[in-house]
Amino acid sequence: MQGARAIITPKYHAELAGEGIEYTWGFLKSIYRRFPLAKKKGKANFEALLAKILSRDNITTNLVRKFSRRAR
């Protein structure tokens, strides 16, 4: 069928559904990669670093909204 348009997007495909979660995860991964390896070694260090990265200081409401607009 030529010229067909999709009316339904896959339920769990974040980029097609208009969700900015993929951009948010990419942003957080870039923050994680900036830290030295010594801060990532050991379970306690790793969990503390993740808590710091996943805090509301890094993931603001405005940032999530910006990523959602970008995904649409």
N, CA, C, O and CB atoms as a CASP TS submission, in Angstrom:
PFRMAT TS
TARGET T0000
AUTHOR 0000-0000-0000
METHOD Language model
MODEL 1
PARENT N/A
ATOM      1  N   MET     1       0.845  -1.173   0.000  1.00  0.00           N
ATOM      2  CA  MET     1       0.000   0.000   0.000  1.00  0.00           C
ATOM      3  C   MET     1       0.889   1.234   0.000  1.00  0.00           C
ATOM      4  O   MET     1       1.698   1.411   0.911  1.00  0.00           O
ATOM      5  CB  MET     1      -0.961  -0.001   1.216  1.00  0.00           C
ATOM      6  N   GLN     2       0.759   2.045  -0.958  1.00  0.00           N
ATOM      7  CA  GLN     2       1.585   3.237  -1.056  1.00  0.00           C
ATOM      8  C   GLN     2       0.909   4.418  -0.374  1.00  0.00           C
ATOM      9  O   GLN     2      -0.309   4.584  -0.433  1.00  0.00           O
ATOM     10  CB  GLN     2       1.879   3.565  -2.519  1.00  0.00           C
ATOM     11  N   GLY     3       1.724   5.223   0.266  1.00  0.00           N
ATOM     12  CA  GLY     3       1.205   6.413   0.913  1.00  0.00           C
ATOM     13  C   GLY     3       0.401   6.150   2.174  1.00  0.00           C
ATOM     14  O   GLY     3      -0.428   6.975   2.558  1.00  0.00           O
ATOM     15  N   ALA     4       0.627   5.027   2.819  1.00  0.00           N
ATOM     16  CA  ALA     4      -0.107   4.704   4.042  1.00  0.00           C
ATOM     17  C   ALA     4       0.423   5.529   5.214  1.00  0.00           C
ATOM     18  O   ALA     4       1.605   5.870   5.261  1.00  0.00           O
ATOM     19  CB  ALA     4      -0.001   3.195   4.357  1.00  0.00           C
ATOM     20  N   ARG     5      -0.456   5.842   6.147  1.00  0.00           N
ATOM     21  CA  ARG     5      -0.066   6.583   7.347  1.00  0.00           C
ATOM     22  C   ARG     5      -0.357   5.731   8.565  1.00  0.00           C
ATOM     23  O   ARG     5      -1.398   5.079   8.637  1.00  0.00           O
ATOM     24  CB  ARG     5      -0.810   7.944   7.437  1.00  0.00           C
ATOM     25  N   ALA     6       0.555   5.732   9.518  1.00  0.00           N
ATOM     26  CA  ALA     6       0.352   4.987  10.760  1.00  0.00           C
ATOM     27  C   ALA     6      -0.493   5.833  11.708  1.00  0.00           C
ATOM     28  O   ALA     6      -0.152   6.979  12.002  1.00  0.00           O
ATOM     29  CB  ALA     6       1.717   4.605  11.419  1.00  0.00           C
ATOM     30  N   ILE     7      -1.577   5.268  12.175  1.00  0.00           N
ATOM     31  CA  ILE     7      -2.421   5.999  13.113  1.00  0.00           C
ATOM     32  C   ILE     7      -2.114   5.558  14.541  1.00  0.00           C
ATOM     33  O   ILE     7      -2.360   6.306  15.486  1.00  0.00           O
ATOM     34  CB  ILE     7      -3.915   5.782  12.787  1.00  0.00           C
ATOM     35  N   ILE     8      -1.588   4.372  14.700  1.00  0.00           N
ATOM     36  CA  ILE     8      -1.295   3.828  16.016  1.00  0.00           C
ATOM     37  C   ILE     8       0.212   3.598  16.112  1.00  0.00           C
ATOM     38  O   ILE     8       0.822   3.025  15.209  1.00  0.00           O
ATOM     39  CB  ILE     8      -2.090   2.504  16.275  1.00  0.00           C
ATOM     40  N   THR     9       0.794   4.047  17.206  1.00  0.00           N
ATOM     41  CA  THR     9       2.219   3.812  17.424  1.00  0.00           C
ATOM     42  C   THR     9       2.379   2.661  18.412  1.00  0.00           C
ATOM     43  O   THR     9       1.462   2.380  19.184  1.00  0.00           O
ATOM     44  CB  THR     9       2.932   5.100  17.949  1.00  0.00           C
ATOM     45  N   PRO    10       3.530   1.993  18.397  1.00  0.00           N
ATOM     46  CA  PRO    10       3.756   0.918  19.361  1.00  0.00           C
ATOM     47  C   PRO    10       3.638   1.447  20.789  1.00  0.00           C
ATOM     48  O   PRO    10       4.125   2.534  21.103  1.00  0.00           O
ATOM     49  CB  PRO    10       5.139   0.276  19.140  1.00  0.00           C
ATOM     50  N   LYS    11       2.995   0.674  21.637  1.00  0.00           N
ATOM     51  CA  LYS    11       2.671   1.117  22.993  1.00  0.00           C
ATOM     52  C   LYS    11       3.905   1.483  23.817  1.00  0.00           C
ATOM     53  O   LYS    11       3.874   2.458  24.568  1.00  0.00           O
ATOM     54  CB  LYS    11       1.896   0.041  23.706  1.00  0.00           C
ATOM     55  N   TYR    12       4.971   0.730  23.692  1.00  0.00           N
ATOM     56  CA  TYR    12       6.123   0.945  24.557  1.00  0.00           C
ATOM     57  C   TYR    12       7.317   1.527  23.824  1.00  0.00           C
ATOM     58  O   TYR    12       8.438   1.415  24.319  1.00  0.00           O
ATOM     59  CB  TYR    12       6.518  -0.342  25.204  1.00  0.00           C
ATOM     60  N   HIS    13       7.129   2.133  22.688  1.00  0.00           N
ATOM     61  CA  HIS    13       8.228   2.767  21.967  1.00  0.00           C
ATOM     62  C   HIS    13       8.254   4.236  22.368  1.00  0.00           C
ATOM     63  O   HIS    13       7.418   5.024  21.926  1.00  0.00           O
ATOM     64  CB  HIS    13       8.072   2.602  20.409  1.00  0.00           C
ATOM     65  N   ALA    14       9.215   4.598  23.204  1.00  0.00           N
ATOM     66  CA  ALA    14       9.219   5.924  23.825  1.00  0.00           C
ATOM     67  C   ALA    14       9.317   7.064  22.815  1.00  0.00           C
ATOM     68  O   ALA    14       8.623   8.069  22.960  1.00  0.00           O
ATOM     69  CB  ALA    14      10.361   6.024  24.796  1.00  0.00           C
ATOM     70  N   GLU    15      10.153   6.929  21.810  1.00  0.00           N
ATOM     71  CA  GLU    15      10.323   8.025  20.862  1.00  0.00           C
ATOM     72  C   GLU    15       9.085   8.211  19.997  1.00  0.00           C
ATOM     73  O   GLU    15       8.703   9.345  19.709  1.00  0.00           O
ATOM     74  CB  GLU    15      11.540   7.776  19.981  1.00  0.00           C
ATOM     75  N   LEU    16       8.455   7.131  19.581  1.00  0.00           N
ATOM     76  CA  LEU    16       7.270   7.248  18.739  1.00  0.00           C
ATOM     77  C   LEU    16       6.039   7.654  19.543  1.00  0.00           C
ATOM     78  O   LEU    16       5.132   8.289  19.006  1.00  0.00           O
ATOM     79  CB  LEU    16       7.009   5.935  18.023  1.00  0.00           C
ATOM     80  N   ALA    17       6.000   7.301  20.801  1.00  0.00           N
ATOM     81  CA  ALA    17       4.849   7.639  21.639  1.00  0.00           C
ATOM     82  C   ALA    17       4.924   9.076  22.146  1.00  0.00           C
ATOM     83  O   ALA    17       3.986   9.554  22.784  1.00  0.00           O
ATOM     84  CB  ALA    17       4.755   6.677  22.819  1.00  0.00           C
ATOM     85  N   GLY    18       6.030   9.770  21.870  1.00  0.00           N
ATOM     86  CA  GLY    18       6.158  11.161  22.283  1.00  0.00           C
ATOM     87  C   GLY    18       6.698  11.330  23.682  1.00  0.00           C
ATOM     88  O   GLY    18       6.536  12.392  24.283  1.00  0.00           O
ATOM     89  N   GLU    19       7.336  10.305  24.214  1.00  0.00           N
ATOM     90  CA  GLU    19       7.899  10.393  25.557  1.00  0.00           C
ATOM     91  C   GLU    19       9.373  10.780  25.470  1.00  0.00           C
ATOM     92  O   GLU    19      10.087  10.322  24.578  1.00  0.00           O
ATOM     93  CB  GLU    19       7.728   9.052  26.316  1.00  0.00           C
ATOM     94  N   GLY    20       9.814  11.604  26.377  1.00  0.00           N
ATOM     95  CA  GLY    20      11.198  12.047  26.374  1.00  0.00           C
ATOM     96  C   GLY    20      12.117  11.217  27.248  1.00  0.00           C
ATOM     97  O   GLY    20      13.226  11.652  27.557  1.00  0.00           O
ATOM     98  N   ILE    21      11.681  10.029  27.657  1.00  0.00           N
ATOM     99  CA  ILE    21      12.483   9.227  28.584  1.00  0.00           C
ATOM    100  C   ILE    21      13.825   8.817  27.977  1.00  0.00           C
ATOM    101  O   ILE    21      14.823   8.717  28.691  1.00  0.00           O
ATOM    102  CB  ILE    21      11.708   7.984  29.004  1.00  0.00           C
ATOM    103  N   GLU    22      13.855   8.581  26.676  1.00  0.00           N
ATOM    104  CA  GLU    22      15.112   8.195  26.024  1.00  0.00           C
ATOM    105  C   GLU    22      16.126   9.321  26.123  1.00  0.00           C
ATOM    106  O   GLU    22      17.307   9.073  26.370  1.00  0.00           O
ATOM    107  CB  GLU    22      14.872   7.825  24.547  1.00  0.00           C
ATOM    108  N   TYR    23      15.678  10.554  25.933  1.00  0.00           N
ATOM    109  CA  TYR    23      16.586  11.693  26.048  1.00  0.00           C
ATOM    110  C   TYR    23      17.020  11.901  27.502  1.00  0.00           C
ATOM    111  O   TYR    23      18.165  12.269  27.764  1.00  0.00           O
ATOM    112  CB  TYR    23      15.916  12.967  25.504  1.00  0.00           C
ATOM    113  N   THR    24      16.111  11.668  28.435  1.00  0.00           N
ATOM    114  CA  THR    24      16.446  11.816  29.850  1.00  0.00           C
ATOM    115  C   THR    24      17.504  10.803  30.261  1.00  0.00           C
ATOM    116  O   THR    24      18.473  11.156  30.934  1.00  0.00           O
ATOM    117  CB  THR    24      15.193  11.656  30.720  1.00  0.00           C
ATOM    118  N   TRP    25      17.326   9.536  29.859  1.00  0.00           N
ATOM    119  CA  TRP    25      18.314   8.515  30.194  1.00  0.00           C
ATOM    120  C   TRP    25      19.654   8.829  29.554  1.00  0.00           C
ATOM    121  O   TRP    25      20.695   8.641  30.183  1.00  0.00           O
ATOM    122  CB  TRP    25      17.831   7.136  29.750  1.00  0.00           C
ATOM    123  N   GLY    26      19.648   9.303  28.321  1.00  0.00           N
ATOM    124  CA  GLY    26      20.902   9.677  27.659  1.00  0.00           C
ATOM    125  C   GLY    26      21.602  10.801  28.391  1.00  0.00           C
ATOM    126  O   GLY    26      22.825  10.788  28.533  1.00  0.00           O
ATOM    127  N   PHE    27      20.835  11.774  28.858  1.00  0.00           N
ATOM    128  CA  PHE    27      21.397  12.886  29.625  1.00  0.00           C
ATOM    129  C   PHE    27      22.029  12.393  30.923  1.00  0.00           C
ATOM    130  O   PHE    27      23.135  12.799  31.279  1.00  0.00           O
ATOM    131  CB  PHE    27      20.313  13.928  29.929  1.00  0.00           C
ATOM    132  N   LEU    28      21.316  11.513  31.627  1.00  0.00           N
ATOM    133  CA  LEU    28      21.836  10.987  32.896  1.00  0.00           C
ATOM    134  C   LEU    28      23.061  10.111  32.683  1.00  0.00           C
ATOM    135  O   LEU    28      23.985  10.132  33.496  1.00  0.00           O
ATOM    136  CB  LEU    28      20.756  10.191  33.622  1.00  0.00           C
ATOM    137  N   LYS    29      23.079   9.344  31.601  1.00  0.00           N
ATOM    138  CA  LYS    29      24.257   8.518  31.303  1.00  0.00           C
ATOM    139  C   LYS    29      25.468   9.389  31.012  1.00  0.00           C
ATOM    140  O   LYS    29      26.590   9.025  31.366  1.00  0.00           O
ATOM    141  CB  LYS    29      23.980   7.587  30.110  1.00  0.00           C
ATOM    142  N   SER    30      25.259  10.533  30.374  1.00  0.00           N
ATOM    143  CA  SER    30      26.394  11.426  30.104  1.00  0.00           C
ATOM    144  C   SER    30      26.953  11.999  31.406  1.00  0.00           C
ATOM    145  O   SER    30      28.165  12.174  31.538  1.00  0.00           O
ATOM    146  CB  SER    30      25.969  12.573  29.158  1.00  0.00           C
ATOM    147  N   ILE    31      26.075  12.292  32.366  1.00  0.00           N
ATOM    148  CA  ILE    31      26.542  12.763  33.677  1.00  0.00           C
ATOM    149  C   ILE    31      27.338  11.662  34.369  1.00  0.00           C
ATOM    150  O   ILE    31      28.398  11.920  34.937  1.00  0.00           O
ATOM    151  CB  ILE    31      25.346  13.206  34.567  1.00  0.00           C
ATOM    152  N   TYR    32      26.820  10.420  34.319  1.00  0.00           N
ATOM    153  CA  TYR    32      27.490   9.285  34.960  1.00  0.00           C
ATOM    154  C   TYR    32      28.888   9.073  34.374  1.00  0.00           C
ATOM    155  O   TYR    32      29.830   8.778  35.110  1.00  0.00           O
ATOM    156  CB  TYR    32      26.649   8.004  34.798  1.00  0.00           C
ATOM    157  N   ARG    33      29.021   9.218  33.092  1.00  0.00           N
ATOM    158  CA  ARG    33      30.318   8.977  32.433  1.00  0.00           C
ATOM    159  C   ARG    33      31.364  10.016  32.788  1.00  0.00           C
ATOM    160  O   ARG    33      32.557   9.762  32.624  1.00  0.00           O
ATOM    161  CB  ARG    33      30.139   8.947  30.935  1.00  0.00           C
ATOM    162  N   ARG    34      30.949  11.175  33.267  1.00  0.00           N
ATOM    163  CA  ARG    34      31.905  12.225  33.634  1.00  0.00           C
ATOM    164  C   ARG    34      32.655  11.925  34.934  1.00  0.00           C
ATOM    165  O   ARG    34      33.716  12.499  35.180  1.00  0.00           O
ATOM    166  CB  ARG    34      31.183  13.547  33.765  1.00  0.00           C
ATOM    167  N   PHE    35      32.116  11.038  35.760  1.00  0.00           N
ATOM    168  CA  PHE    35      32.755  10.732  37.036  1.00  0.00           C
ATOM    169  C   PHE    35      33.905   9.749  36.835  1.00  0.00           C
ATOM    170  O   PHE    35      33.830   8.886  35.960  1.00  0.00           O
ATOM    171  CB  PHE    35      31.730  10.160  38.030  1.00  0.00           C
ATOM    172  N   PRO    36      34.965   9.865  37.628  1.00  0.00           N
ATOM    173  CA  PRO    36      36.094   8.943  37.500  1.00  0.00           C
ATOM    174  C   PRO    36      35.713   7.527  37.932  1.00  0.00           C
ATOM    175  O   PRO    36      34.760   7.329  38.686  1.00  0.00           O
ATOM    176  CB  PRO    36      37.280   9.440  38.330  1.00  0.00           C
ATOM    177  N   LEU    37      36.459   6.564  37.450  1.00  0.00           N
ATOM    178  CA  LEU    37      36.194   5.155  37.728  1.00  0.00           C
ATOM    179  C   LEU    37      36.255   4.849  39.222  1.00  0.00           C
ATOM    180  O   LEU    37      35.531   3.978  39.704  1.00  0.00           O
ATOM    181  CB  LEU    37      37.187   4.279  36.980  1.00  0.00           C
ATOM    182  N   ALA    38      37.103   5.550  39.952  1.00  0.00           N
ATOM    183  CA  ALA    38      37.232   5.309  41.396  1.00  0.00           C
ATOM    184  C   ALA    38      35.910   5.561  42.132  1.00  0.00           C
ATOM    185  O   ALA    38      35.626   4.897  43.129  1.00  0.00           O
ATOM    186  CB  ALA    38      38.335   6.205  41.984  1.00  0.00           C
ATOM    187  N   LYS    39      35.111   6.500  41.659  1.00  0.00           N
ATOM    188  CA  LYS    39      33.821   6.784  42.300  1.00  0.00           C
ATOM    189  C   LYS    39      32.768   5.739  41.966  1.00  0.00           C
ATOM    190  O   LYS    39      31.721   5.696  42.611  1.00  0.00           O
ATOM    191  CB  LYS    39      33.323   8.154  41.885  1.00  0.00           C
ATOM    192  N   LYS    40      33.028   4.887  40.959  1.00  0.00           N
ATOM    193  CA  LYS    40      32.065   3.881  40.529  1.00  0.00           C
ATOM    194  C   LYS    40      32.369   2.497  41.106  1.00  0.00           C
ATOM    195  O   LYS    40      31.537   1.594  41.021  1.00  0.00           O
ATOM    196  CB  LYS    40      32.038   3.810  39.017  1.00  0.00           C
ATOM    197  N   LYS    41      33.545   2.330  41.684  1.00  0.00           N
ATOM    198  CA  LYS    41      33.944   1.025  42.219  1.00  0.00           C
ATOM    199  C   LYS    41      33.368   0.807  43.602  1.00  0.00           C
ATOM    200  O   LYS    41      33.341   1.722  44.425  1.00  0.00           O
ATOM    201  CB  LYS    41      35.467   0.903  42.264  1.00  0.00           C
ATOM    202  N   GLY    42      32.915  -0.386  43.849  1.00  0.00           N
ATOM    203  CA  GLY    42      32.330  -0.729  45.140  1.00  0.00           C
ATOM    204  C   GLY    42      30.843  -0.435  45.157  1.00  0.00           C
ATOM    205  O   GLY    42      30.392   0.567  44.602  1.00  0.00           O
ATOM    206  N   LYS    43      30.093  -1.301  45.789  1.00  0.00           N
ATOM    207  CA  LYS    43      28.638  -1.172  45.798  1.00  0.00           C
ATOM    208  C   LYS    43      28.179   0.114  46.479  1.00  0.00           C
ATOM    209  O   LYS    43      27.278   0.790  45.981  1.00  0.00           O
ATOM    210  CB  LYS    43      28.016  -2.369  46.490  1.00  0.00           C
ATOM    211  N   ALA    44      28.781   0.452  47.595  1.00  0.00           N
ATOM    212  CA  ALA    44      28.377   1.655  48.336  1.00  0.00           C
ATOM    213  C   ALA    44      28.662   2.916  47.520  1.00  0.00           C
ATOM    214  O   ALA    44      27.823   3.814  47.442  1.00  0.00           O
ATOM    215  CB  ALA    44      29.109   1.725  49.694  1.00  0.00           C
ATOM    216  N   ASN    45      29.845   2.980  46.916  1.00  0.00           N
ATOM    217  CA  ASN    45      30.189   4.133  46.079  1.00  0.00           C
ATOM    218  C   ASN    45      29.245   4.250  44.888  1.00  0.00           C
ATOM    219  O   ASN    45      28.771   5.336  44.555  1.00  0.00           O
ATOM    220  CB  ASN    45      31.639   4.026  45.590  1.00  0.00           C
ATOM    221  N   PHE    46      28.981   3.104  44.250  1.00  0.00           N
ATOM    222  CA  PHE    46      28.119   3.076  43.080  1.00  0.00           C
ATOM    223  C   PHE    46      26.707   3.554  43.422  1.00  0.00           C
ATOM    224  O   PHE    46      26.132   4.368  42.700  1.00  0.00           O
ATOM    225  CB  PHE    46      28.071   1.666  42.493  1.00  0.00           C
ATOM    226  N   GLU    47      26.151   3.046  44.525  1.00  0.00           N
ATOM    227  CA  GLU    47      24.797   3.436  44.926  1.00  0.00           C
ATOM    228  C   GLU    47      24.728   4.911  45.312  1.00  0.00           C
ATOM    229  O   GLU    47      23.742   5.586  45.016  1.00  0.00           O
ATOM    230  CB  GLU    47      24.322   2.571  46.094  1.00  0.00           C
ATOM    231  N   ALA    48      25.772   5.411  45.973  1.00  0.00           N
ATOM    232  CA  ALA    48      25.809   6.827  46.342  1.00  0.00           C
ATOM    233  C   ALA    48      25.881   7.710  45.088  1.00  0.00           C
ATOM    234  O   ALA    48      25.229   8.752  45.015  1.00  0.00           O
ATOM    235  CB  ALA    48      27.016   7.112  47.272  1.00  0.00           C
ATOM    236  N   LEU    49      26.671   7.285  44.116  1.00  0.00           N
ATOM    237  CA  LEU    49      26.794   8.037  42.875  1.00  0.00           C
ATOM    238  C   LEU    49      25.468   8.048  42.115  1.00  0.00           C
ATOM    239  O   LEU    49      25.058   9.083  41.591  1.00  0.00           O
ATOM    240  CB  LEU    49      27.907   7.444  41.998  1.00  0.00           C
ATOM    241  N   LEU    50      24.802   6.902  42.058  1.00  0.00           N
ATOM    242  CA  LEU    50      23.512   6.841  41.377  1.00  0.00           C
ATOM    243  C   LEU    50      22.479   7.733  42.064  1.00  0.00           C
ATOM    244  O   LEU    50      21.693   8.407  41.398  1.00  0.00           O
ATOM    245  CB  LEU    50      23.007   5.397  41.327  1.00  0.00           C
ATOM    246  N   ALA    51      22.483   7.735  43.381  1.00  0.00           N
ATOM    247  CA  ALA    51      21.546   8.596  44.116  1.00  0.00           C
ATOM    248  C   ALA    51      21.810  10.066  43.798  1.00  0.00           C
ATOM    249  O   ALA    51      20.880  10.862  43.669  1.00  0.00           O
ATOM    250  CB  ALA    51      21.661   8.352  45.640  1.00  0.00           C
ATOM    251  N   LYS    52      23.077  10.408  43.675  1.00  0.00           N
ATOM    252  CA  LYS    52      23.443  11.787  43.350  1.00  0.00           C
ATOM    253  C   LYS    52      23.004  12.150  41.930  1.00  0.00           C
ATOM    254  O   LYS    52      22.484  13.240  41.694  1.00  0.00           O
ATOM    255  CB  LYS    52      24.961  11.989  43.504  1.00  0.00           C
ATOM    256  N   ILE    53      23.215  11.240  40.999  1.00  0.00           N
ATOM    257  CA  ILE    53      22.874  11.493  39.600  1.00  0.00           C
ATOM    258  C   ILE    53      21.356  11.541  39.404  1.00  0.00           C
ATOM    259  O   ILE    53      20.858  12.376  38.649  1.00  0.00           O
ATOM    260  CB  ILE    53      23.490  10.413  38.698  1.00  0.00           C
ATOM    261  N   LEU    54      20.625  10.661  40.070  1.00  0.00           N
ATOM    262  CA  LEU    54      19.182  10.580  39.886  1.00  0.00           C
ATOM    263  C   LEU    54      18.404  11.577  40.742  1.00  0.00           C
ATOM    264  O   LEU    54      17.176  11.518  40.796  1.00  0.00           O
ATOM    265  CB  LEU    54      18.716   9.192  40.192  1.00  0.00           C
ATOM    266  N   SER    55      19.098  12.477  41.402  1.00  0.00           N
ATOM    267  CA  SER    55      18.426  13.447  42.271  1.00  0.00           C
ATOM    268  C   SER    55      17.658  14.477  41.445  1.00  0.00           C
ATOM    269  O   SER    55      17.869  14.616  40.241  1.00  0.00           O
ATOM    270  CB  SER    55      19.448  14.154  43.179  1.00  0.00           C
ATOM    271  N   ARG    56      16.781  15.176  42.108  1.00  0.00           N
ATOM    272  CA  ARG    56      15.983  16.203  41.436  1.00  0.00           C
ATOM    273  C   ARG    56      16.834  17.409  41.026  1.00  0.00           C
ATOM    274  O   ARG    56      16.363  18.281  40.297  1.00  0.00           O
ATOM    275  CB  ARG    56      14.843  16.658  42.345  1.00  0.00           C
ATOM    276  N   ASP    57      18.078  17.458  41.490  1.00  0.00           N
ATOM    277  CA  ASP    57      18.971  18.532  41.049  1.00  0.00           C
ATOM    278  C   ASP    57      19.309  18.370  39.571  1.00  0.00           C
ATOM    279  O   ASP    57      19.475  19.357  38.854  1.00  0.00           O
ATOM    280  CB  ASP    57      20.263  18.548  41.895  1.00  0.00           C
ATOM    281  N   ASN    58      19.411  17.127  39.120  1.00  0.00           N
ATOM    282  CA  ASN    58      19.747  16.858  37.722  1.00  0.00           C
ATOM    283  C   ASN    58      18.516  16.704  36.842  1.00  0.00           C
ATOM    284  O   ASN    58      18.504  17.159  35.698  1.00  0.00           O
ATOM    285  CB  ASN    58      20.591  15.613  37.626  1.00  0.00           C
ATOM    286  N   ILE    59      17.486  16.065  37.370  1.00  0.00           N
ATOM    287  CA  ILE    59      16.269  15.833  36.590  1.00  0.00           C
ATOM    288  C   ILE    59      15.206  16.819  37.055  1.00  0.00           C
ATOM    289  O   ILE    59      14.451  16.531  37.983  1.00  0.00           O
ATOM    290  CB  ILE    59      15.766  14.354  36.739  1.00  0.00           C
ATOM    291  N   THR    60      15.149  17.954  36.426  1.00  0.00           N
ATOM    292  CA  THR    60      14.148  18.946  36.788  1.00  0.00           C
ATOM    293  C   THR    60      12.896  18.750  35.930  1.00  0.00           C
ATOM    294  O   THR    60      12.941  18.119  34.874  1.00  0.00           O
ATOM    295  CB  THR    60      14.710  20.380  36.621  1.00  0.00           C
ATOM    296  N   THR    61      11.813  19.289  36.393  1.00  0.00           N
ATOM    297  CA  THR    61      10.556  19.195  35.643  1.00  0.00           C
ATOM    298  C   THR    61      10.694  19.876  34.285  1.00  0.00           C
ATOM    299  O   THR    61      10.203  19.368  33.277  1.00  0.00           O
ATOM    300  CB  THR    61       9.394  19.828  36.442  1.00  0.00           C
ATOM    301  N   ASN    62      11.362  21.022  34.263  1.00  0.00           N
ATOM    302  CA  ASN    62      11.544  21.733  32.998  1.00  0.00           C
ATOM    303  C   ASN    62      12.373  20.927  32.010  1.00  0.00           C
ATOM    304  O   ASN    62      12.101  20.943  30.810  1.00  0.00           O
ATOM    305  CB  ASN    62      12.203  23.080  33.243  1.00  0.00           C
ATOM    306  N   LEU    63      13.381  20.223  32.506  1.00  0.00           N
ATOM    307  CA  LEU    63      14.229  19.405  31.639  1.00  0.00           C
ATOM    308  C   LEU    63      13.433  18.245  31.040  1.00  0.00           C
ATOM    309  O   LEU    63      13.558  17.952  29.851  1.00  0.00           O
ATOM    310  CB  LEU    63      15.440  18.870  32.423  1.00  0.00           C
ATOM    311  N   VAL    64      12.626  17.595  31.854  1.00  0.00           N
ATOM    312  CA  VAL    64      11.798  16.486  31.359  1.00  0.00           C
ATOM    313  C   VAL    64      10.805  16.996  30.324  1.00  0.00           C
ATOM    314  O   VAL    64      10.582  16.340  29.307  1.00  0.00           O
ATOM    315  CB  VAL    64      11.050  15.793  32.526  1.00  0.00           C
ATOM    316  N   ARG    65      10.211  18.147  30.569  1.00  0.00           N
ATOM    317  CA  ARG    65       9.278  18.722  29.594  1.00  0.00           C
ATOM    318  C   ARG    65       9.982  19.076  28.291  1.00  0.00           C
ATOM    319  O   ARG    65       9.429  18.886  27.208  1.00  0.00           O
ATOM    320  CB  ARG    65       8.602  19.966  30.174  1.00  0.00           C
ATOM    321  N   LYS    66      11.196  19.588  28.398  1.00  0.00           N
ATOM    322  CA  LYS    66      11.988  19.924  27.207  1.00  0.00           C
ATOM    323  C   LYS    66      12.248  18.660  26.381  1.00  0.00           C
ATOM    324  O   LYS    66      12.098  18.674  25.159  1.00  0.00           O
ATOM    325  CB  LYS    66      13.337  20.597  27.612  1.00  0.00           C
ATOM    326  N   PHE    67      12.633  17.583  27.038  1.00  0.00           N
ATOM    327  CA  PHE    67      12.892  16.336  26.326  1.00  0.00           C
ATOM    328  C   PHE    67      11.619  15.759  25.724  1.00  0.00           C
ATOM    329  O   PHE    67      11.664  15.164  24.647  1.00  0.00           O
ATOM    330  CB  PHE    67      13.530  15.321  27.259  1.00  0.00           C
ATOM    331  N   SER    68      10.484  15.924  26.399  1.00  0.00           N
ATOM    332  CA  SER    68       9.219  15.442  25.844  1.00  0.00           C
ATOM    333  C   SER    68       8.847  16.218  24.587  1.00  0.00           C
ATOM    334  O   SER    68       8.368  15.638  23.611  1.00  0.00           O
ATOM    335  CB  SER    68       8.098  15.555  26.885  1.00  0.00           C
ATOM    336  N   ARG    69       9.065  17.518  24.612  1.00  0.00           N
ATOM    337  CA  ARG    69       8.776  18.319  23.412  1.00  0.00           C
ATOM    338  C   ARG    69       9.680  17.913  22.254  1.00  0.00           C
ATOM    339  O   ARG    69       9.252  17.879  21.101  1.00  0.00           O
ATOM    340  CB  ARG    69       8.947  19.820  23.709  1.00  0.00           C
ATOM    341  N   ARG    70      10.937  17.605  22.574  1.00  0.00           N
ATOM    342  CA  ARG    70      11.888  17.203  21.534  1.00  0.00           C
ATOM    343  C   ARG    70      11.485  15.880  20.893  1.00  0.00           C
ATOM    344  O   ARG    70      11.711  15.666  19.702  1.00  0.00           O
ATOM    345  CB  ARG    70      13.299  17.090  22.117  1.00  0.00           C
ATOM    346  N   ALA    71      10.896  15.010  21.673  1.00  0.00           N
ATOM    347  CA  ALA    71      10.548  13.670  21.167  1.00  0.00           C
ATOM    348  C   ALA    71       9.307  13.698  20.287  1.00  0.00           C
ATOM    349  O   ALA    71       9.073  12.744  19.545  1.00  0.00           O
ATOM    350  CB  ALA    71      10.327  12.705  22.329  1.00  0.00           C
ATOM    351  N   ARG    72       8.523  14.730  20.342  1.00  0.00           N
ATOM    352  CA  ARG    72       7.249  14.757  19.567  1.00  0.00           C
ATOM    353  C   ARG    72       7.447  15.190  18.161  1.00  0.00           C
ATOM    354  O   ARG    72       6.485  15.263  17.396  1.00  0.00           O
ATOM    355  CB  ARG    72       6.245  15.672  20.211  1.00  0.00           C
TER
END
